[in-house]
Amino acid sequence: GPCGVAVLLNCSHDVERLAAQLLPESAARAAAPARSQFDLRLYGVGAQILRDLGVRRMQLLANPRRMPSMTGYGLEISGFRAAA
């Protein structure tokens, strides 16, 4: 069945706050962190980590947004799910 992977890079939030954002059973969600400038190096590192973990197709817990293609890493974004 489906499973999940969370890759957090250059993250300064504490574990409890991150868990509140990522876990659906969490009743109280933390405020979303401020968006930082998109860094292509971190994007590439994250893509390589996903590939090494065996991820090929994925749905992102994020609002739909324009991003670089992941096909060069052998990855495919099949959709987005709101991270409410």
C-alpha positions as CSV (number, residue, x, y, z in Angstrom):
1,G,0.0,0.0,0.0
2,P,0.9,3.7,-0.1
3,C,3.5,4.9,2.3
4,G,5.1,8.3,3.1
5,V,8.5,9.9,3.2
6,A,9.3,13.3,4.7
7,V,12.6,14.9,3.6
8,L,13.4,18.0,5.6
9,L,16.4,20.1,4.5
10,N,17.8,23.2,6.1
11,C,14.9,23.2,8.6
12,S,15.0,25.2,11.8
13,H,11.7,24.2,13.3
14,D,11.5,21.9,16.3
15,V,10.2,18.3,16.0
16,E,6.9,18.8,17.7
17,R,6.0,21.7,15.3
18,L,7.0,19.7,12.3
19,A,4.9,16.7,13.5
20,A,1.9,18.9,14.0
21,Q,2.2,20.0,10.3
22,L,2.8,16.6,8.8
23,L,0.7,14.1,10.8
24,P,-3.0,14.0,9.9
25,E,-4.1,12.9,13.4
26,S,-2.7,16.1,14.9
27,A,-5.6,18.2,16.1
28,A,-3.7,21.5,16.4
29,R,-1.7,22.4,13.4
30,A,1.2,24.7,13.7
31,A,1.4,27.8,11.6
32,A,3.0,27.2,8.2
33,P,6.6,28.4,8.1
34,A,7.5,31.4,6.0
35,R,8.5,30.6,2.5
36,S,12.2,31.0,1.8
37,Q,13.8,31.6,-1.6
38,F,13.7,28.4,-3.7
39,D,17.2,26.9,-3.7
40,L,17.9,24.6,-6.6
41,R,20.8,22.9,-4.8
42,L,18.6,21.8,-1.9
43,Y,16.0,20.7,-4.5
44,G,18.6,18.5,-6.1
45,V,19.7,17.1,-2.8
46,G,16.1,16.3,-1.8
47,A,15.5,14.7,-5.2
48,Q,18.5,12.5,-4.8
49,I,17.5,11.4,-1.3
50,L,14.0,10.5,-2.5
51,R,15.5,8.5,-5.3
52,D,17.9,6.7,-2.9
53,L,14.9,5.8,-0.7
54,G,13.2,4.1,-3.7
55,V,10.6,6.8,-4.4
56,R,9.6,7.0,-8.1
57,R,6.1,8.6,-8.1
58,M,4.8,10.9,-5.4
59,Q,2.1,13.2,-4.3
60,L,3.4,16.3,-2.5
61,L,1.9,17.7,0.7
62,A,1.9,21.2,-0.6
63,N,-0.3,23.6,-2.6
64,P,0.3,23.2,-6.3
65,R,3.1,25.4,-7.6
66,R,5.4,25.6,-10.5
67,M,8.7,23.7,-9.9
68,P,11.5,22.3,-12.0
69,S,11.0,18.9,-13.6
70,M,12.1,15.9,-11.6
71,T,12.3,13.5,-14.5
72,G,16.1,14.0,-14.6
73,Y,16.2,12.4,-11.2
74,G,13.8,9.5,-12.3
75,L,11.0,11.0,-10.2
76,E,7.4,12.0,-11.1
77,I,5.0,14.2,-9.2
78,S,1.6,12.6,-9.7
79,G,-0.3,15.2,-7.7
80,F,-0.6,17.6,-4.8
81,R,-2.4,17.3,-1.5
82,A,-3.2,20.3,0.6
83,A,-1.1,20.5,3.7
84,A,-4.0,22.0,5.7
